[in-house]
Amino acid sequence: MELAGRTIVITGALGILGRQVAEAAVAAGATVVAVDRVDGEPPRGAQAWPALDLGDAKATQEALAAIAARHGGIDGLVNIAGGFRWETVADGSIDTWDLLYQINLRTAVNACRAALPKLREGGRIVNIGAAGATKAAMGMGAYAASKAGVARFTEALAEELKDRAITVNAVLPSIIDTPANRADMPDADHSRWVRPQELAEVILFLLGRGASAVTGALIPVTGRV
């Protein structure tokens, strides 16, 4: 199988997308360590890690070091942990900007920094950006800014790791077809959205050996939105 013998750490693994990616990676032969900020039932076939605040740099470094020690290193990191808020600048709060920076960008940076000493040559990092960060709509300022930060971080880290043959890429989804999004937009054409399994397939490609020549890429996965 494509990921056989490889250890993949997935953050935000207890969410809908995280579970989908984790279970697909297990099916592809990987050993998957599921990391989240809360304890819960892990994705099928994945190993649960105790609840971890990825905003805490020290705790994140200790956790990734322990995971690497248990498995002899790390081959891939998928940063799915994050969140979304919709609010206009006029009626919103500056605290929302701080919050989305914390949960979308700081978590990814902390996880990557913690994983870097443990990533084997040929390792893979995949971040979750957002198509909306390339052209923000009303109410999307704080979210788009945090995800634009993820994009620039991805590009910079990809350049930094070229000589180690470690790739760093990001996927840029549009609206993901989740129960929460359906509840928020009941009248939308949900068939046009990106299904979690479709996004997972792109992420798995980036984790695989066939993507060794792809790094620093920001890949739109937008369905028919």
VEXDREN-2710 file (C-alpha; in Angstrom, 1 decimal):
% VEXDREN-2710
k/r/px/py/pz
1/MET/0.0/0.0/0.0
2/GLU/1.1/3.5/-0.8
3/LEU/1.8/4.6/2.9
4/ALA/2.8/1.3/4.3
5/GLY/5.5/1.6/6.9
6/ARG/5.0/5.3/7.3
7/THR/4.0/7.1/10.5
8/ILE/1.6/10.0/10.0
9/VAL/0.6/12.5/12.7
10/ILE/-2.8/14.2/12.1
11/THR/-3.9/17.2/14.1
12/GLY/-7.6/18.0/14.5
13/ALA/-8.1/14.3/13.9
14/LEU/-11.4/14.0/15.8
15/GLY/-13.2/16.4/13.4
16/ILE/-15.0/15.3/10.3
17/LEU/-12.2/16.0/7.9
18/GLY/-9.6/14.7/10.4
19/ARG/-11.4/11.4/10.8
20/GLN/-11.7/11.0/7.0
21/VAL/-8.0/11.7/6.4
22/ALA/-7.0/9.4/9.3
23/GLU/-9.1/6.5/8.2
24/ALA/-8.0/6.9/4.6
25/ALA/-4.3/6.9/5.6
26/VAL/-4.8/3.8/7.8
27/ALA/-6.5/2.1/4.8
28/ALA/-3.4/3.1/2.7
29/GLY/-1.2/1.3/5.2
30/ALA/0.1/4.1/7.4
31/THR/0.4/4.1/11.2
32/VAL/-1.7/7.1/12.2
33/VAL/-1.4/9.1/15.4
34/ALA/-4.6/11.1/16.0
35/VAL/-4.0/14.4/17.8
36/ASP/-6.8/16.7/19.0
37/ARG/-7.4/19.3/21.7
38/VAL/-10.0/17.0/23.3
39/ASP/-10.1/13.4/24.2
40/GLY/-12.4/11.2/22.2
41/GLU/-12.9/8.0/20.2
42/PRO/-10.1/7.9/17.7
43/PRO/-10.7/7.3/14.0
44/ARG/-10.9/3.7/13.0
45/GLY/-7.5/2.1/13.1
46/ALA/-5.7/5.2/14.4
47/GLN/-3.8/5.6/17.6
48/ALA/-5.3/8.2/20.0
49/TRP/-3.0/10.7/21.6
50/PRO/-4.0/12.4/24.9
51/ALA/-5.7/15.8/24.5
52/LEU/-3.1/18.4/23.4
53/ASP/-3.3/22.2/23.2
54/LEU/-1.4/22.9/20.0
55/GLY/-1.2/26.6/20.9
56/ASP/1.2/25.6/23.7
57/ALA/4.6/25.3/22.0
58/LYS/6.3/23.4/24.8
59/ALA/3.5/20.9/25.2
60/THR/3.5/20.4/21.4
61/GLN/7.2/19.8/21.3
62/GLU/7.0/17.3/24.1
63/ALA/4.1/15.4/22.5
64/LEU/5.7/15.2/19.0
65/ALA/9.0/14.1/20.6
66/ALA/7.2/11.3/22.5
67/ILE/5.3/10.2/19.3
68/ALA/8.6/10.1/17.4
69/ALA/10.3/8.1/20.2
70/ARG/7.5/5.6/20.2
71/HIS/7.5/5.1/16.4
72/GLY/11.2/5.7/15.6
73/GLY/10.5/9.0/13.8
74/ILE/7.7/10.7/11.9
75/ASP/7.1/10.5/8.1
76/GLY/4.2/12.9/7.7
77/LEU/2.3/15.7/9.5
78/VAL/-1.2/16.9/8.4
79/ASN/-2.3/20.1/10.1
80/ILE/-6.1/20.0/10.1
81/ALA/-6.7/21.6/13.5
82/GLY/-8.4/25.0/13.0
83/GLY/-11.6/26.9/13.1
84/PHE/-13.9/29.4/11.4
85/ARG/-15.8/32.6/12.3
86/TRP/-17.9/34.8/10.1
87/GLU/-18.2/38.5/11.2
88/THR/-17.8/41.9/9.6
89/VAL/-15.1/44.2/10.6
90/ALA/-17.6/46.9/11.7
91/ASP/-19.6/44.6/13.9
92/GLY/-17.0/42.1/14.9
93/SER/-14.2/42.0/17.5
94/ILE/-10.5/42.2/17.3
95/ASP/-10.5/39.2/19.6
96/THR/-11.8/37.1/16.7
97/TRP/-8.6/38.0/14.7
98/ASP/-6.5/36.9/17.6
99/LEU/-8.5/33.7/18.0
100/LEU/-8.3/32.6/14.3
101/TYR/-4.6/33.4/14.2
102/GLN/-4.2/31.2/17.3
103/ILE/-6.2/28.2/16.0
104/ASN/-5.4/28.3/12.3
105/LEU/-1.8/29.6/12.1
106/ARG/-0.1/29.2/15.5
107/THR/-1.2/25.6/15.8
108/ALA/0.3/24.7/12.4
109/VAL/3.5/26.5/13.1
110/ASN/3.9/24.9/16.5
111/ALA/3.2/21.4/15.2
112/CYS/5.6/21.9/12.3
113/ARG/8.4/23.3/14.5
114/ALA/7.9/20.3/16.9
115/ALA/8.0/17.8/14.1
116/LEU/11.0/19.1/12.2
117/PRO/13.7/17.4/14.2
118/LYS/11.8/14.2/14.1
119/LEU/10.8/14.1/10.4
120/ARG/12.7/11.5/8.3
121/GLU/14.2/12.5/5.0
122/GLY/11.5/12.3/2.4
123/GLY/8.9/13.5/5.0
124/ARG/5.7/15.2/4.1
125/ILE/3.8/18.2/5.7
126/VAL/0.3/19.1/4.5
127/ASN/-1.4/22.2/5.8
128/ILE/-5.1/23.2/5.4
129/GLY/-5.4/26.6/3.8
130/ALA/-8.6/28.0/2.3
131/ALA/-9.7/29.1/-1.2
132/GLY/-11.3/32.1/0.4
133/ALA/-7.9/33.4/1.5
134/THR/-7.0/34.3/-2.1
135/LYS/-10.0/36.6/-2.4
136/ALA/-11.9/37.3/0.8
137/ALA/-15.6/37.9/0.9
138/MET/-17.6/40.0/3.3
139/GLY/-17.3/38.7/6.9
140/MET/-14.3/36.6/6.0
141/GLY/-11.6/39.1/6.9
142/ALA/-10.2/37.4/10.1
143/TYR/-10.5/33.9/8.7
144/ALA/-9.0/34.7/5.3
145/ALA/-6.1/36.6/7.0
146/SER/-5.3/33.6/9.2
147/LYS/-5.5/31.2/6.3
148/ALA/-3.4/33.6/4.1
149/GLY/-0.8/33.3/6.8
150/VAL/-1.0/29.5/6.5
151/ALA/-0.3/29.8/2.8
152/ARG/2.8/32.1/3.2
153/PHE/4.0/29.9/6.0
154/THR/3.7/26.8/3.7
155/GLU/5.7/28.5/1.0
156/ALA/8.5/29.7/3.4
157/LEU/8.8/26.3/5.1
158/ALA/8.9/24.5/1.8
159/GLU/11.9/26.6/0.7
160/GLU/13.6/26.0/4.1
161/LEU/13.3/22.2/3.9
162/LYS/14.2/21.6/0.2
163/ASP/17.7/20.3/1.0
164/ARG/16.2/17.7/3.4
165/ALA/13.9/16.4/0.7
166/ILE/10.9/17.2/2.9
167/THR/7.9/18.6/1.0
168/VAL/5.5/21.1/2.4
169/ASN/2.2/21.8/0.7
170/ALA/-1.3/23.1/1.4
171/VAL/-4.7/22.4/0.1
172/LEU/-7.2/25.2/-0.4
173/PRO/-10.7/23.9/-0.1
174/SER/-13.9/25.9/-0.7
175/ILE/-17.0/24.9/1.3
176/ILE/-16.6/21.4/2.8
177/ASP/-19.7/19.3/2.9
178/THR/-20.2/18.9/6.6
179/PRO/-23.3/18.7/8.8
180/ALA/-22.5/22.1/10.3
181/ASN/-22.2/23.8/6.9
182/ARG/-25.4/22.2/5.8
183/ALA/-27.2/23.5/8.9
184/ASP/-25.7/27.0/8.3
185/MET/-26.6/27.0/4.6
186/PRO/-29.7/24.7/4.2
187/ASP/-30.8/26.2/0.9
188/ALA/-27.4/25.8/-0.9
189/ASP/-26.7/23.2/-3.6
190/HIS/-24.6/20.9/-1.4
191/SER/-23.7/18.7/-4.4
192/ARG/-21.4/21.5/-5.5
193/TRP/-19.4/21.5/-2.3
194/VAL/-16.2/19.5/-1.6
195/ARG/-16.9/16.2/0.1
196/PRO/-14.4/15.3/3.0
197/GLN/-13.4/12.1/1.2
198/GLU/-12.5/14.1/-1.9
199/LEU/-10.3/16.4/0.0
200/ALA/-8.8/13.4/1.9
201/GLU/-7.7/11.9/-1.5
202/VAL/-5.8/15.0/-2.4
203/ILE/-4.1/15.0/1.0
204/LEU/-3.2/11.4/0.7
205/PHE/-1.6/12.0/-2.7
206/LEU/0.6/14.8/-1.1
207/LEU/1.6/12.4/1.6
208/GLY/2.6/9.7/-0.8
209/ARG/5.9/8.9/-2.7
210/GLY/4.3/10.0/-6.0
211/ALA/4.3/13.6/-4.8
212/SER/8.0/13.9/-4.1
213/ALA/8.4/16.6/-6.8
214/VAL/5.6/18.8/-5.4
215/THR/6.6/21.3/-2.7
216/GLY/5.5/24.8/-1.8
217/ALA/2.2/24.2/-3.7
218/LEU/-1.1/25.7/-2.8
219/ILE/-3.6/23.4/-4.4
220/PRO/-7.2/24.5/-4.8
221/VAL/-9.8/21.8/-4.0
222/THR/-13.0/23.7/-4.7
223/GLY/-15.5/21.3/-6.1
224/ARG/-18.0/23.2/-8.3
225/VAL/-18.3/26.3/-6.0
END
